[in-house]
Every structure is written in C-alpha cells, then in structure tokens.
Amino acid sequence: HNGRAGFFICNRFYRTAIIENIYIENIEAGDMLRTFEIDSEVLYQWKDLVPTYETRITKIDNIHVKNIHCRSTDVIDDLKGDARLPIRNVVVENVHVDTVRQFINRLLNVENYRENNISVGTLLKRDIQ
C-alpha cells in the first residue's frame, strides 16, 4: 500500500456531518505517508478561490484505532480538528510502525486523545516542521 494514509477521515468545510463511533482494528500495512489521519477541512486550498456562503462544522467523536502494524510511514497520527468543534475521544492503542520518517503524532484541536502501547522501531526525524 503506497497511499496517502492508511485511514483518512475527512470532511469538506461546506458540508455538515456527524462522524462518530468508528473502529479501525487488526490491520497489517506496508508503506504510507500517514498511518491514521483526520482532517476536518480538506478543501483548504480552494476556499479562497471558490465563494463560500455558508460553512458547517462536522462533529468527529469516538474514534478507535487498535492493533495496527505498518512497515513504514512519515507520521503515525495526524489529527487536525476545527477549533470551533474539536475532534473528541480518540483512542489509539497497540500500534507498531517499523520505521517513522518524520514524527509520531500531531494533534490540533483534539480533546481527550488517549494512546497506549505505541511503538516505533526506528524514528528518523523528531521535529514537526
């Protein structure tokens, strides 16, 4: 698997939705950019080019990631919520990545994030740019 993210949960800023009670478990993967990513605003590159008359916020709550093994990734978790309605209640446990090329996780506008037993064989870089 040479994709962007092993698991990518996203929303467009002009749509509204409820994303909750998601369980991702028992996965073996190869190489990817992100093992697990949530982005509450995926059209950020277009929002200044296309008129937006109304924006809506998506509720993202109760996300579980468990028993994941990945050969290599740039980042394990990259969670980017909206400050007006943060991502809530994310549990990440028993995740092993053989090689992480950039960093373990980035959490922006996330409440009640819990992790347990996250392991990395080799971490090549330790800072977030």
N, C-alpha and C positions, 0 to 999 in steps of 0.2 A: 504494500500500500504506500504509494508515494504522493499522498494527497496533502491538502492544506491542514486539515485537522482530522483526527480520528473521530471526534464527536464535536459537532459545531451546532450550537443552539443560537438562533439569531432572530431578530425582528426588524422590520422596516419602521422608521420613525413616523410614517404617516398612517400606519395600521395599528390597531389595538388587538391585544390577545391576552390570554392567560396561559402561561407555560408553567405547569406545576406537576409534581409527582412523577418525575422522570427517573427511571432506574436504568443505569448502564452497568452491566456486570459480565464478568467472565470472558474477557477479550484478550486475544493474542494478536499483536500487530507488528509490522515491520518498521519502515522509516516514514516519518511525517514531520510537518512543521510544528504542529500543536497536538498534544495528546488529547486535551479537552479544552474547548473554548466556548465562551458565551459572550456575545456582543449584542447589546440592546439597541444598537443603532448602526445597521450595516450599510446604509446609503449615505454615510457622512461625506463622501467625495462628491455627491450630486446635490446636496441640499442647498448650496448657494447658486447652482445653475438652473434648478427647476423650482418654480414658485411653490411654496408650501403654505396652504391656507389654514391648515389645522395639523397639529402634531398630537400624537397619542402615546401614552406610555404603556408598555407591556409589563404585567406582573409576572415575575420569574421567581418561583418559590419551590422549595423542597426537591432539590436535585441530588441524586446519589450516584456516585461513581465508585465501583468496587471491583477488586480482583482483575486488574489490568496489567498486562506485561507488554512493553513496547521495546523494540530493539534500539531505536534512536529517534530523537526529537529535538527541536530547538527549545521548546518550552513544554513543561508538563501541564500547568493550568494557566490560562489567560482569560480572566473574567472581568468584563467591562460592563458595569451596570449604569443606570441613569441615576443621578443624584436625587431626582425628584421621587423615584421609587426604586430603591436599591434592590439588587439581587439578594434573596434571603434564603437561609437554611440550605447550605450546600455542604454535603458530606463527601469527602474523598478518602478512601481507605484501601489499603493493600494494593498500591500501585508501585510497580517496579519498572524503571527505564534503565537499560544498559548504558546508554550514552546520552547526556543532555548537552547540546551545543551552546545554549545561551544562558537560560536561567530556569529556576524551579517553578516559580509562580509570580503572577502579577494580579493583584486584586484591587479593582477600582469600583467604589460604590457597591460594596458587598457587605452584608450583615450576617452574622452567625455562620461563618465559614469554619468548618472543623475538618481536620485531617488526622489520619492515623496510619502509621506504617507506610510512609512514602520513602522509597529507597532509590538511589541512583548509583550505578556502577562507576561512571566517570562523568564529572562535571567540567566542561572545557572552559566556560566563562562564568563569572559570578556576578556581573552587574547588569542592570537594566539600562538601556540607552534611552 
